[in-house]
Amino acid sequence: MPPSYDNENVFAKILRGEIPCYKVYEDDVALAFMDIMPRIDGHVLVIPKFPARNLLDAETEGLGKLIQRVQKVARAAKEALGAEGVTLQQFNEKAGGQVIFHLHFHILPRWEGIELRPPASRMEEPEVLEANRAKIAARLRD
């Protein structure tokens, strides 16, 4: 039997407004916000508003709606930051690299010759997070 969803995970707390975030996008399906320990400039996380531990236990209908938002935010991040490409990451269960057990997608804008930093290697400065958030959010409003 797979582990159950933990309503006290950090992303559930962000959804409830108990922990602040640098919000990029929000609608009735998803919330997108800046990763505070980015692997590259413009690293965005997209999470569903429905409880799902990961991709493996998410309902298909909700997952379909979520991936539409992931695509929308990925396009905006690439365009807003002048990236040459995008890496999308999604991990499932501890053995698969998952650390926070609420379904989420990592959107990583990419440029030739710029490597990703190691996961959780450093906290980004608030002004950098806000600047990137503002650029991506503005692109989403266009």
MARMIKE-894112 format. One record per atom (N, C-alpha, C): residue in one letter; atom name; x negated, y negated, z negated. Coordinates in pm, 1 decimal, always signed. Last residue first. Layout:
BEGIN
+------+------+----------+----------+----------+
! code ! site !     east !    north !       up !
+------+------+----------+----------+----------+
!    A !   CA !        X !        Y !        Z !
...
+------+------+----------+----------+----------+
//
This chain:
BEGIN
+------+------+----------+----------+----------+
! code ! site !     east !    north !       up !
+------+------+----------+----------+----------+
!    D !    N !    -54.3 !  -3894.3 !  +2036.2 !
!    D !   CA !    -48.4 !  -3943.1 !  +2176.0 !
!    D !    C !    +46.3 !  -3859.9 !  +2259.5 !
!    R !    N !    -79.7 !  -3760.4 !  +1797.6 !
!    R !   CA !    +32.7 !  -3854.9 !  +1811.0 !
!    R !    C !    +49.5 !  -3905.6 !  +1953.7 !
!    L !    N !   -312.8 !  -3620.1 !  +1831.0 !
!    L !   CA !   -188.1 !  -3544.9 !  +1820.7 !
!    L !    C !    -65.1 !  -3635.3 !  +1834.0 !
!    R !    N !   -495.4 !  -3826.9 !  +1817.0 !
!    R !   CA !   -480.1 !  -3755.1 !  +1943.4 !
!    R !    C !   -348.8 !  -3676.2 !  +1943.4 !
!    A !    N !   -474.1 !  -3890.7 !  +1547.9 !
!    A !   CA !   -435.1 !  -3990.5 !  +1648.1 !
!    A !    C !   -411.5 !  -3922.8 !  +1782.8 !
!    A !    N !   -580.7 !  -3659.8 !  +1432.0 !
!    A !   CA !   -439.3 !  -3693.8 !  +1408.8 !
!    A !    C !   -390.4 !  -3794.1 !  +1512.2 !
!    I !    N !   -847.8 !  -3684.1 !  +1515.1 !
!    I !   CA !   -766.1 !  -3571.2 !  +1560.8 !
!    I !    C !   -618.0 !  -3601.9 !  +1545.1 !
!    K !    N !   -925.6 !  -3924.7 !  +1388.5 !
!    K !   CA !   -941.6 !  -3907.1 !  +1533.7 !
!    K !    C !   -849.5 !  -3797.3 !  +1585.5 !
!    A !    N !   -872.5 !  -3869.4 !  +1115.7 !
!    A !   CA !   -803.5 !  -3978.7 !  +1183.7 !
!    A !    C !   -811.6 !  -3964.0 !  +1336.1 !
!    R !    N !  -1051.8 !  -3658.4 !  +1063.4 !
!    R !   CA !   -906.9 !  -3639.5 !  +1048.9 !
!    R !    C !   -831.5 !  -3743.7 !  +1129.0 !
!    N !    N !  -1297.0 !  -3790.0 !  +1096.2 !
!    N !   CA !  -1259.4 !  -3682.3 !  +1188.1 !
!    N !    C !  -1109.4 !  -3655.4 !  +1183.4 !
!    A !    N !  -1274.6 !  -3971.8 !   +880.1 !
!    A !   CA !  -1297.2 !  -4020.1 !  +1017.3 !
!    A !    C !  -1256.3 !  -3913.8 !  +1119.2 !
!    E !    N !  -1244.8 !  -3798.7 !   +660.1 !
!    E !   CA !  -1137.6 !  -3892.4 !   +695.8 !
!    E !    C !  -1153.2 !  -3942.6 !   +838.8 !
!    L !    N !  -1493.5 !  -3667.2 !   +661.2 !
!    L !   CA !  -1369.2 !  -3591.5 !   +674.9 !
!    L !    C !  -1255.7 !  -3681.4 !   +720.8 !
!    V !    N !  -1656.8 !  -3890.0 !   +615.1 !
!    V !   CA !  -1672.6 !  -3812.7 !   +738.8 !
!    V !    C !  -1545.6 !  -3731.2 !   +765.0 !
!    E !    N !  -1575.8 !  -3972.4 !   +362.8 !
!    E !   CA !  -1560.1 !  -4065.7 !   +476.1 !
!    E !    C !  -1576.3 !  -3994.1 !   +610.6 !
!    P !    N !  -1640.9 !  -3749.3 !   +197.0 !
!    P !   CA !  -1501.7 !  -3786.5 !   +222.6 !
!    P !    C !  -1483.6 !  -3879.1 !   +343.6 !
!    E !    N !  -1891.4 !  -3524.2 !   +313.5 !
!    E !   CA !  -1860.6 !  -3654.9 !   +256.3 !
!    E !    C !  -1716.2 !  -3693.3 !   +292.0 !
!    E !    N !  -1849.9 !  -3171.9 !   +258.9 !
!    E !   CA !  -1866.9 !  -3286.6 !   +347.6 !
!    E !    C !  -1830.0 !  -3413.9 !   +273.4 !
!    M !    N !  -2035.3 !  -2934.2 !    +79.1 !
!    M !   CA !  -1916.5 !  -3019.8 !    +83.9 !
!    M !    C !  -1946.9 !  -3137.2 !   +175.7 !
!    R !    N !  -2188.5 !  -2644.7 !   +226.1 !
!    R !   CA !  -2195.2 !  -2777.4 !   +164.6 !
!    R !    C !  -2062.6 !  -2849.6 !   +177.9 !
!    S !    N !  -2132.6 !  -2378.2 !   +289.2 !
!    S !   CA !  -2270.2 !  -2416.0 !   +257.3 !
!    S !    C !  -2282.9 !  -2554.2 !   +193.8 !
!    A !    N !  -1917.4 !  -2217.6 !   +375.7 !
!    A !   CA !  -1917.7 !  -2274.5 !   +240.0 !
!    A !    C !  -2056.3 !  -2320.7 !   +196.0 !
!    P !    N !  -2103.8 !  -2044.4 !   +626.4 !
!    P !   CA !  -1977.4 !  -2069.5 !   +556.6 !
!    P !    C !  -2000.2 !  -2123.5 !   +415.0 !
!    P !    N !  -2374.2 !  -2228.4 !   +787.4 !
!    P !   CA !  -2324.1 !  -2110.4 !   +715.0 !
!    P !    C !  -2192.2 !  -2143.3 !   +644.1 !
!    R !    N !  -2292.3 !  -2420.4 !  +1084.0 !
!    R !   CA !  -2354.4 !  -2408.5 !   +952.5 !
!    R !    C !  -2302.1 !  -2281.0 !   +886.2 !
!    L !    N !  -2338.2 !  -2342.8 !  +1427.3 !
!    L !   CA !  -2250.4 !  -2351.7 !  +1311.6 !
!    L !    C !  -2333.8 !  -2343.9 !  +1183.7 !
!    E !    N !  -2551.0 !  -2539.9 !  +1643.5 !
!    E !   CA !  -2513.9 !  -2416.0 !  +1575.7 !
!    E !    C !  -2415.7 !  -2443.5 !  +1461.5 !
!    I !    N !  -2557.4 !  -2689.6 !  +1942.1 !
!    I !   CA !  -2529.6 !  -2719.4 !  +1801.4 !
!    I !    C !  -2474.7 !  -2593.2 !  +1735.9 !
!    G !    N !  -2583.9 !  -2621.1 !  +2211.4 !
!    G !   CA !  -2704.4 !  -2646.6 !  +2134.1 !
!    G !    C !  -2681.8 !  -2681.6 !  +1987.8 !
!    E !    N !  -2276.6 !  -2756.5 !  +2315.6 !
!    E !   CA !  -2395.5 !  -2680.3 !  +2352.6 !
!    E !    C !  -2511.7 !  -2720.2 !  +2262.4 !
!    W !    N !  -2025.0 !  -2775.1 !  +2067.7 !
!    W !   CA !  -2109.5 !  -2845.3 !  +2162.8 !
!    W !    C !  -2230.2 !  -2757.1 !  +2192.0 !
!    R !    N !  -1691.6 !  -2722.5 !  +1944.4 !
!    R !   CA !  -1828.3 !  -2677.5 !  +1973.4 !
!    R !    C !  -1893.8 !  -2761.2 !  +2083.2 !
!    P !    N !  -1462.0 !  -2716.7 !  +1671.5 !
!    P !   CA !  -1507.3 !  -2780.9 !  +1795.4 !
!    P !    C !  -1654.0 !  -2743.2 !  +1819.4 !
!    L !    N !  -1292.5 !  -2467.6 !  +1532.9 !
!    L !   CA !  -1428.1 !  -2519.9 !  +1526.8 !
!    L !    C !  -1465.1 !  -2583.1 !  +1661.4 !
!    I !    N !  -1038.8 !  -2375.7 !  +1332.8 !
!    I !   CA !  -1063.4 !  -2437.2 !  +1462.1 !
!    I !    C !  -1196.9 !  -2509.3 !  +1450.8 !
!    H !    N !   -927.0 !  -2094.9 !  +1168.9 !
!    H !   CA !  -1031.9 !  -2196.0 !  +1170.6 !
!    H !    C !  -1046.1 !  -2245.5 !  +1314.0 !
!    F !    N !   -616.2 !  -2007.1 !  +1032.1 !
!    F !   CA !   -702.0 !  -2009.9 !  +1149.8 !
!    F !    C !   -801.9 !  -2122.5 !  +1133.8 !
!    H !    N !   -469.3 !  -1799.2 !   +779.9 !
!    H !   CA !   -520.9 !  -1927.3 !   +830.1 !
!    H !    C !   -612.6 !  -1905.6 !   +949.3 !
!    L !    N !   -274.6 !  -1654.2 !   +528.6 !
!    L !   CA !   -307.2 !  -1657.0 !   +671.1 !
!    L !    C !   -357.6 !  -1794.6 !   +711.7 !
!    H !    N !   -430.6 !  -1633.2 !   +228.8 !
!    H !   CA !   -313.7 !  -1694.8 !   +292.2 !
!    H !    C !   -355.7 !  -1705.2 !   +438.5 !
!    F !    N !   -659.2 !  -1566.9 !    +62.3 !
!    F !   CA !   -560.4 !  -1470.8 !   +110.2 !
!    F !    C !   -424.9 !  -1535.3 !   +138.7 !
!    I !    N !   -981.5 !  -1654.3 !   +136.9 !
!    I !   CA !   -855.1 !  -1707.5 !    +83.6 !
!    I !    C !   -742.8 !  -1626.6 !   +145.9 !
!    V !    N !  -1156.4 !  -1478.7 !   +267.4 !
!    V !   CA !  -1187.6 !  -1524.0 !   +132.5 !
!    V !    C !  -1063.2 !  -1578.7 !    +63.6 !
!    Q !    N !  -1224.2 !  -1223.8 !   +502.6 !
!    Q !   CA !  -1126.4 !  -1316.6 !   +446.8 !
!    Q !    C !  -1162.1 !  -1348.6 !   +301.9 !
!    G !    N !  -1387.6 !  -1030.2 !   +612.6 !
!    G !   CA !  -1442.2 !  -1163.9 !   +592.6 !
!    G !    C !  -1346.5 !  -1264.4 !   +533.3 !
!    G !    N !  -1293.4 !   -776.7 !   +617.8 !
!    G !   CA !  -1292.0 !   -849.3 !   +744.3 !
!    G !    C !  -1343.2 !   -991.9 !   +731.8 !
!    A !    N !  -1293.2 !   -702.7 !   +355.4 !
!    A !   CA !  -1388.1 !   -635.4 !   +443.3 !
!    A !    C !  -1398.1 !   -703.5 !   +579.6 !
!    K !    N !  -1074.8 !   -863.8 !   +269.0 !
!    K !   CA !  -1211.1 !   -888.2 !   +221.8 !
!    K !    C !  -1314.8 !   -826.5 !   +315.4 !
!    E !    N !   -843.6 !   -955.6 !   +531.9 !
!    E !   CA !   -886.8 !   -876.7 !   +417.3 !
!    E !    C !  -1035.5 !   -897.5 !   +389.2 !
!    N !    N !   -925.2 !  -1110.7 !   +824.0 !
!    N !   CA !   -821.7 !  -1031.2 !   +758.4 !
!    N !    C !   -880.8 !   -935.6 !   +657.0 !
!    F !    N !   -973.9 !  -1429.9 !   +985.2 !
!    F !   CA !  -1026.1 !  -1313.8 !   +913.7 !
!    F !    C !   -913.3 !  -1243.3 !   +837.5 !
!    Q !    N !  -1038.5 !  -1614.5 !  +1266.0 !
!    Q !   CA !   -930.3 !  -1571.2 !  +1178.3 !
!    Q !    C !   -973.7 !  -1438.6 !  +1117.7 !
!    Q !    N !  -1149.3 !  -1885.8 !  +1468.6 !
!    Q !   CA !  -1178.7 !  -1773.2 !  +1381.0 !
!    Q !    C !  -1058.3 !  -1743.7 !  +1293.2 !
!    L !    N !  -1238.8 !  -2024.3 !  +1773.3 !
!    L !   CA !  -1126.1 !  -1997.0 !  +1685.0 !
!    L !    C !  -1162.7 !  -1874.8 !  +1601.7 !
!    T !    N !  -1427.0 !  -2280.7 !  +1910.4 !
!    T !   CA !  -1429.2 !  -2144.9 !  +1856.1 !
!    T !    C !  -1311.8 !  -2133.4 !  +1760.5 !
!    V !    N !  -1428.1 !  -2473.8 !  +2202.1 !
!    V !   CA !  -1368.3 !  -2450.4 !  +2070.6 !
!    V !    C !  -1388.4 !  -2303.6 !  +2034.8 !
!    G !    N !  -1619.5 !  -2721.0 !  +2386.4 !
!    G !   CA !  -1547.6 !  -2595.6 !  +2371.0 !
!    G !    C !  -1491.1 !  -2585.2 !  +2230.5 !
!    E !    N !  -1721.6 !  -2969.6 !  +2380.7 !
!    E !   CA !  -1732.4 !  -2897.9 !  +2507.8 !
!    E !    C !  -1656.6 !  -2765.4 !  +2505.5 !
!    A !    N !  -1558.1 !  -3252.9 !  +2227.2 !
!    A !   CA !  -1624.8 !  -3122.7 !  +2223.0 !
!    A !    C !  -1624.4 !  -3058.3 !  +2360.6 !
!    G !    N !  -1453.6 !  -3501.3 !  +2164.9 !
!    G !   CA !  -1538.4 !  -3487.0 !  +2283.1 !
!    G !    C !  -1616.0 !  -3356.8 !  +2284.3 !
!    L !    N !  -1272.1 !  -3525.1 !  +1967.4 !
!    L !   CA !  -1412.2 !  -3528.4 !  +1927.7 !
!    L !    C !  -1508.4 !  -3511.7 !  +2044.9 !
!    A !    N !  -1027.8 !  -3510.4 !  +2099.7 !
!    A !   CA !  -1054.6 !  -3624.0 !  +2011.9 !
!    A !    C !  -1202.4 !  -3638.0 !  +1977.8 !
!    E !    N !  -1042.1 !  -3260.0 !  +2237.5 !
!    E !   CA !  -1034.1 !  -3386.8 !  +2310.0 !
!    E !    C !  -1076.1 !  -3505.3 !  +2223.2 !
!    K !    N !  -1058.7 !  -3076.0 !  +2023.8 !
!    K !   CA !  -1156.7 !  -3074.8 !  +2133.7 !
!    K !    C !  -1159.2 !  -3209.6 !  +2204.0 !
!    A !    N !   -829.7 !  -3142.8 !  +1874.6 !
!    A !   CA !   -962.9 !  -3152.5 !  +1814.5 !
!    A !    C !  -1070.6 !  -3159.1 !  +1922.4 !
!    A !    N !   -624.2 !  -3086.4 !  +2060.8 !
!    A !   CA !   -642.2 !  -3222.8 !  +2009.1 !
!    A !    C !   -781.8 !  -3241.0 !  +1950.1 !
!    R !    N !   -654.3 !  -2809.3 !  +2094.9 !
!    R !   CA !   -667.8 !  -2900.7 !  +2209.4 !
!    R !    C !   -696.9 !  -3042.8 !  +2162.7 !
!    A !    N !   -603.2 !  -2728.0 !  +1829.7 !
!    A !   CA !   -731.7 !  -2699.3 !  +1893.6 !
!    A !    C !   -755.4 !  -2791.2 !  +2013.1 !
!    V !    N !   -336.2 !  -2805.2 !  +1797.1 !
!    V !   CA !   -439.1 !  -2869.8 !  +1716.0 !
!    V !    C !   -577.0 !  -2846.8 !  +1777.6 !
!    K !    N !   -213.6 !  -2631.8 !  +1986.3 !
!    K !   CA !   -193.7 !  -2776.6 !  +1992.8 !
!    K !    C !   -304.6 !  -2850.5 !  +1917.2 !
!    Q !    N !   -288.4 !  -2376.4 !  +1890.3 !
!    Q !   CA !   -330.2 !  -2421.3 !  +2022.8 !
!    Q !    C !   -321.3 !  -2573.2 !  +2034.8 !
!    V !    N !   -155.6 !  -2380.2 !  +1643.9 !
!    V !   CA !   -300.9 !  -2362.7 !  +1648.2 !
!    V !    C !   -354.4 !  -2413.7 !  +1782.1 !
!    R !    N !   +107.7 !  -2392.8 !  +1729.8 !
!    R !   CA !    +51.0 !  -2507.3 !  +1656.8 !
!    R !    C !   -101.3 !  -2500.9 !  +1656.3 !
!    Q !    N !   +131.0 !  -2141.4 !  +1844.7 !
!    Q !   CA !   +156.6 !  -2259.7 !  +1927.3 !
!    Q !    C !    +97.4 !  -2384.2 !  +1862.0 !
!    I !    N !    +92.3 !  -1979.9 !  +1625.3 !
!    I !   CA !    -15.1 !  -1985.9 !  +1724.5 !
!    I !    C !     +6.4 !  -2102.0 !  +1821.7 !
!    L !    N !   +340.3 !  -2012.8 !  +1490.1 !
!    L !   CA !   +216.5 !  -2063.8 !  +1432.6 !
!    L !    C !   +108.4 !  -2079.1 !  +1538.7 !
!    K !    N !   +521.7 !  -1877.8 !  +1650.3 !
!    K !   CA !   +536.3 !  -2022.5 !  +1632.7 !
!    K !    C !   +407.0 !  -2084.1 !  +1580.0 !
!    G !    N !   +419.4 !  -1618.4 !  +1617.9 !
!    G !   CA !   +430.0 !  -1678.5 !  +1751.0 !
!    G !    C !   +441.9 !  -1829.9 !  +1743.3 !
!    L !    N !   +453.4 !  -1581.7 !  +1345.1 !
!    L !   CA !   +318.8 !  -1584.0 !  +1400.7 !
!    L !    C !   +317.4 !  -1648.0 !  +1539.4 !
!    G !    N !   +729.6 !  -1568.1 !  +1324.8 !
!    G !   CA !   +658.0 !  -1678.3 !  +1261.7 !
!    G !    C !   +518.0 !  -1693.6 !  +1317.2 !
!    E !    N !   +769.3 !  -1326.2 !  +1466.7 !
!    E !   CA !   +832.0 !  -1451.0 !  +1510.8 !
!    E !    C !   +759.3 !  -1572.9 !  +1453.0 !
!    T !    N !   +620.6 !  -1134.7 !  +1317.5 !
!    T !   CA !   +586.9 !  -1165.6 !  +1456.0 !
!    T !    C !   +644.6 !  -1299.3 !  +1502.0 !
!    E !    N !   +510.9 !  -1197.8 !   +987.9 !
!    E !   CA !   +620.7 !  -1161.6 !  +1077.6 !
!    E !    C !   +589.0 !  -1213.8 !  +1217.9 !
!    A !    N !   +197.1 !  -1080.8 !   +865.8 !
!    A !   CA !   +283.1 !  -1191.0 !   +910.0 !
!    A !    C !   +393.1 !  -1140.3 !  +1002.1 !
!    D !    N !    +13.5 !   -890.5 !   +801.6 !
!    D !   CA !   +144.8 !   -879.5 !   +738.2 !
!    D !    C !   +239.8 !   -993.8 !   +775.8 !
!    L !    N !   -212.6 !   -945.3 !   +955.2 !
!    L !   CA !   -160.8 !   -809.0 !   +953.0 !
!    L !    C !    -23.2 !   -795.8 !   +889.4 !
!    L !    N !   -293.3 !  -1204.8 !   +908.3 !
!    L !   CA !   -233.2 !  -1171.1 !  +1037.1 !
!    L !    C !   -161.8 !  -1036.6 !  +1033.6 !
!    N !    N !   -215.1 !  -1243.7 !   +557.8 !
!    N !   CA !   -300.7 !  -1255.9 !   +675.4 !
!    N !    C !   -223.6 !  -1214.7 !   +800.2 !
!    R !    N !    -12.9 !  -1306.5 !   +374.9 !
!    R !   CA !   -149.0 !  -1282.2 !   +326.5 !
!    R !    C !   -249.0 !  -1297.7 !   +440.9 !
!    A !    N !   +222.1 !  -1551.9 !   +398.7 !
!    A !   CA !   +166.1 !  -1435.7 !   +468.0 !
!    A !    C !    +22.2 !  -1421.7 !   +420.4 !
!    P !    N !   +490.9 !  -1762.5 !   +358.4 !
!    P !   CA !   +391.9 !  -1681.6 !   +288.0 !
!    P !    C !   +350.1 !  -1559.7 !   +370.4 !
!    F !    N !   +500.7 !  -2043.5 !   +583.8 !
!    F !   CA !   +561.3 !  -1920.7 !   +530.3 !
!    F !    C !   +453.7 !  -1838.0 !   +460.7 !
!    K !    N !   +349.8 !  -2235.7 !   +689.8 !
!    K !   CA !   +425.9 !  -2273.1 !   +571.1 !
!    K !    C !   +497.8 !  -2152.9 !   +511.3 !
!    P !    N !    +20.3 !  -2136.9 !   +798.0 !
!    P !   CA !   +166.0 !  -2136.7 !   +808.2 !
!    P !    C !   +229.0 !  -2185.0 !   +678.4 !
!    I !    N !   -261.4 !  -2349.2 !   +871.3 !
!    I !   CA !   -196.4 !  -2248.1 !   +788.8 !
!    I !    C !    -45.1 !  -2252.2 !   +811.5 !
!    V !    N !   -565.1 !  -2431.3 !  +1007.0 !
!    V !   CA !   -420.9 !  -2432.9 !  +1033.3 !
!    V !    C !   -360.0 !  -2317.1 !   +955.9 !
!    L !    N !   -846.2 !  -2637.8 !   +958.7 !
!    L !   CA !   -774.8 !  -2515.4 !   +920.5 !
!    L !    C !   -627.3 !  -2533.8 !   +952.9 !
!    V !    N !  -1120.9 !  -2768.3 !  +1143.3 !
!    V !   CA !   -982.1 !  -2780.3 !  +1097.5 !
!    V !    C !   -928.9 !  -2642.0 !  +1062.1 !
!    H !    N !  -1414.7 !  -2937.2 !  +1183.4 !
!    H !   CA !  -1361.0 !  -2805.7 !  +1145.7 !
!    H !    C !  -1223.8 !  -2823.5 !  +1080.5 !
!    G !    N !  -1555.4 !  -3166.6 !  +1246.9 !
!    G !   CA !  -1421.6 !  -3149.5 !  +1302.9 !
!    G !    C !  -1357.0 !  -3015.8 !  +1272.4 !
!    D !    N !  -1882.3 !  -3035.3 !  +1252.5 !
!    D !   CA !  -1797.1 !  -3154.5 !  +1246.2 !
!    D !    C !  -1662.5 !  -3127.2 !  +1313.6 !
!    I !    N !  -1892.5 !  -2707.6 !  +1106.6 !
!    I !   CA !  -1932.1 !  -2801.0 !  +1212.3 !
!    I !    C !  -1840.0 !  -2921.3 !  +1200.9 !
!    R !    N !  -1805.7 !  -2590.7 !   +885.2 !
!    R !   CA !  -1917.9 !  -2523.0 !   +950.1 !
!    R !    C !  -1972.9 !  -2606.8 !  +1063.9 !
!    P !    N !  -1705.6 !  -2785.8 !   +601.3 !
!    P !   CA !  -1701.2 !  -2750.7 !   +743.5 !
!    P !    C !  -1827.1 !  -2681.0 !   +793.2 !
!    M !    N !  -1553.6 !  -2793.7 !   +349.2 !
!    M !   CA !  -1688.5 !  -2738.6 !   +363.2 !
!    M !    C !  -1704.5 !  -2690.1 !   +507.7 !
!    I !    N !  -1301.4 !  -2881.5 !   +388.2 !
!    I !   CA !  -1389.7 !  -2969.2 !   +311.2 !
!    I !    C !  -1533.2 !  -2917.4 !   +305.7 !
!    D !    N !  -1131.5 !  -2881.7 !   +688.7 !
!    D !   CA !  -1203.4 !  -2794.6 !   +595.9 !
!    D !    C !  -1303.6 !  -2882.4 !   +521.1 !
!    M !    N !   -838.7 !  -3075.1 !   +735.1 !
!    M !   CA !   -983.3 !  -3062.4 !   +749.5 !
!    M !    C !  -1038.5 !  -2964.8 !   +645.8 !
!    F !    N !   -530.6 !  -2913.6 !   +834.7 !
!    F !   CA !   -609.2 !  -3006.7 !   +754.0 !
!    F !    C !   -758.3 !  -2977.4 !   +771.6 !
!    A !    N !   -197.6 !  -2845.1 !   +917.8 !
!    A !   CA !   -337.0 !  -2843.4 !   +961.9 !
!    A !    C !   -411.8 !  -2949.5 !   +883.0 !
!    L !    N !    +78.8 !  -2643.9 !   +863.5 !
!    L !   CA !     +2.3 !  -2756.3 !   +812.5 !
!    L !    C !   -140.6 !  -2737.9 !   +862.0 !
!    A !    N !   +387.5 !  -2533.1 !  +1021.0 !
!    A !   CA !   +244.9 !  -2527.7 !   +988.0 !
!    A !    C !   +192.8 !  -2657.6 !   +927.9 !
!    V !    N !   +667.2 !  -2559.4 !  +1049.6 !
!    V !   CA !   +604.1 !  -2428.9 !  +1062.8 !
!    V !    C !   +463.5 !  -2424.9 !  +1002.4 !
!    D !    N !   +754.7 !  -2820.7 !  +1042.8 !
!    D !   CA !   +827.4 !  -2723.1 !   +961.9 !
!    D !    C !   +763.3 !  -2584.4 !   +961.1 !
!    D !    N !   +435.6 !  -2988.8 !  +1042.4 !
!    D !   CA !   +574.4 !  -2978.4 !  +1085.7 !
!    D !    C !   +640.5 !  -2871.1 !   +999.9 !
!    E !    N !   +140.1 !  -3179.1 !  +1052.4 !
!    E !   CA !   +235.8 !  -3102.2 !   +973.7 !
!    E !    C !   +370.5 !  -3103.4 !  +1042.4 !
!    Y !    N !   -207.8 !  -3255.4 !  +1072.8 !
!    Y !   CA !    -80.2 !  -3229.2 !  +1139.3 !
!    Y !    C !     +8.9 !  -3151.6 !  +1043.5 !
!    V !    N !   -412.4 !  -3331.4 !   +901.6 !
!    V !   CA !   -424.0 !  -3362.3 !  +1043.3 !
!    V !    C !   -287.5 !  -3355.7 !  +1111.0 !
!    K !    N !   -492.5 !  -3422.6 !   +575.1 !
!    K !   CA !   -391.1 !  -3370.3 !   +666.2 !
!    K !    C !   -408.8 !  -3423.9 !   +808.3 !
!    Y !    N !   -696.8 !  -3336.7 !   +358.7 !
!    Y !   CA !   -708.5 !  -3433.9 !   +466.9 !
!    Y !    C !   -620.1 !  -3384.5 !   +580.5 !
!    C !    N !   -529.2 !  -3274.9 !    +43.4 !
!    C !   CA !   -602.7 !  -3232.9 !   +162.8 !
!    C !    C !   -609.7 !  -3349.9 !   +260.7 !
!    P !    N !   -481.4 !  -3193.8 !   -308.6 !
!    P !   CA !   -479.7 !  -3282.0 !   -191.3 !
!    P !    C !   -557.4 !  -3222.5 !    -74.0 !
!    I !    N !   -273.3 !  -2964.4 !   -468.7 !
!    I !   CA !   -412.2 !  -2994.9 !   -434.3 !
!    I !    C !   -407.6 !  -3083.4 !   -309.8 !
!    E !    N !     -1.4 !  -2957.5 !   -480.1 !
!    E !   CA !    -74.4 !  -2951.8 !   -606.7 !
!    E !    C !   -222.4 !  -2983.1 !   -589.1 !
!    G !    N !   +158.3 !  -2933.6 !   -258.2 !
!    G !   CA !   +112.6 !  -3067.2 !   -295.8 !
!    G !    C !    +37.5 !  -3072.0 !   -427.9 !
!    R !    N !   +219.7 !  -2687.7 !   -162.6 !
!    R !   CA !   +309.2 !  -2742.2 !   -265.1 !
!    R !    C !   +268.6 !  -2882.6 !   -310.4 !
!    L !    N !     +1.4 !  -2645.1 !     +6.2 !
!    L !   CA !   +136.2 !  -2657.7 !    +64.2 !
!    L !    C !   +234.8 !  -2719.2 !    -35.3 !
!    I !    N !   -198.0 !  -2615.5 !   -187.8 !
!    I !   CA !   -203.3 !  -2730.1 !    -96.1 !
!    I !    C !    -64.9 !  -2752.8 !    -35.6 !
!    K !    N !   -114.2 !  -2372.5 !   -297.4 !
!    K !   CA !   -116.1 !  -2493.1 !   -381.5 !
!    K !    C !   -124.2 !  -2619.5 !   -297.0 !
!    A !    N !   -157.9 !  -2207.1 !    -81.5 !
!    A !   CA !    -21.0 !  -2221.3 !   -131.7 !
!    A !    C !    -10.7 !  -2346.0 !   -218.8 !
!    F !    N !   -436.0 !  -2230.8 !    -73.2 !
!    F !   CA !   -356.8 !  -2286.1 !    +36.3 !
!    F !    C !   -209.8 !  -2299.8 !     -2.4 !
!    V !    N !   -519.3 !  -2101.4 !   -312.2 !
!    V !   CA !   -545.7 !  -2244.5 !   -293.6 !
!    V !    C !   -461.6 !  -2304.7 !   -180.2 !
!    N !    N !   -264.8 !  -1884.8 !   -453.2 !
!    N !   CA !   -386.5 !  -1908.2 !   -375.5 !
!    N !    C !   -398.8 !  -2057.2 !   -343.0 !
!    E !    N !    -35.3 !  -1816.7 !   -583.7 !
!    E !   CA !   -125.2 !  -1909.2 !   -652.9 !
!    E !    C !   -256.3 !  -1931.4 !   -577.5 !
!    N !    N !   +104.5 !  -1618.4 !   -459.7 !
!    N !   CA !   +157.2 !  -1754.4 !   -445.7 !
!    N !    C !    +70.9 !  -1858.9 !   -516.8 !
!    D !    N !    -24.9 !  -1363.3 !   -289.4 !
!    D !   CA !    -45.3 !  -1433.1 !   -416.1 !
!    D !    C !     -5.3 !  -1579.0 !   -398.8 !
!    Y !    N !   +122.2 !  -1081.3 !   -139.8 !
!    Y !   CA !    +88.7 !  -1222.6 !   -127.1 !
!    Y !    C !    +80.6 !  -1285.6 !   -265.7 !
!    S !    N !    -17.8 !   -757.4 !   -225.5 !
!    S !   CA !    +91.0 !   -851.0 !   -200.1 !
!    S !    C !    +38.1 !   -993.9 !   -191.0 !
!    P !    N !   -220.4 !   -512.6 !    -53.0 !
!    P !   CA !   -197.7 !   -608.7 !   -161.9 !
!    P !    C !    -85.8 !   -706.1 !   -125.1 !
!    P !    N !    -66.8 !   -217.0 !    +95.2 !
!    P !   CA !   -150.0 !   -337.7 !   +102.3 !
!    P !    C !   -120.8 !   -431.3 !    -15.6 !
!    M !    N !    -84.8 !   +118.4 !     +0.0 !
!    M !   CA !     +0.0 !     +0.0 !     +0.0 !
!    M !    C !    -89.5 !   -124.9 !     +0.0 !
+------+------+----------+----------+----------+
//
